[in-house]
Amino acid sequence: MAKVEVRKDESIDKALRKFKMKMRKEGVLDELKRREHYEKPSEIRRHDMEKAKRKETRRRQEEW
């Protein structure tokens, strides 16, 4: 579980923003969304392949 230490003079909004960033970096929200519904192994592979294609496309565009 992500923990965020709040300083004395720090606002709640800033602490909440830090907490959300930490949760995003740890992948907690992605894991929650992924486990929300059952996904067949073939669907997982398809999603991974699509993700790899997008990543490769972005990498090639940056080279130009």
N, C-alpha and C positions, 0 to 999 in steps of 0.2 A: 504494500500500500504506500502511496506517495505521501510524504509529509512535507509541509512547508512551515518554516518558522516565521512567525509574524513579529516584526519589530514593534517597539512601543509607538513610534510616530508613523507607522505604515497604515495606509487606509485599507479597508476591507476589500475594496475593488481591486487594488493592486495585489493583495494577497490571493484573491480568487483568480486573478489572471495568471499569477505564478503557479498556482495549483493546477489550473487547466493546462498550462504549457507542460508541466511536469507529467501530467497524466497522458498527454498526447505523445510526448517523447518516449514514455514507457510502453506505449501501445495498448493501454488499458481500454480506451474507447473503441479502437479498431477490433480488439478481441471481443468486446461486448457485442458489437454489431455483427461480427462474424458468427458468433454463437447464438444469435437471436433466432435464426431459423436453420434447420438442418440443410446441409448442402452436400450433394452426392460427390464422391471423389472425382468423377469425370467433370463436374461443374467447377470444382476447385482447380483442376488442371487447366481448364479452359480460361478461367479468370487469371491464373498465373501467366498463361501464354499471352493473353491480351495485355496484361500489365507489362510484360517483357517487351512486347512490340511497341507500346507507347514509349517506354523508356529508351529503346533503341532509336525510335524516330526523333525524340527530343535530343538525344546525343548527336545524331547526325546533323540535325538542324544547327546545333551549336558549333559544329566544325566549319560550316560554311561561313 
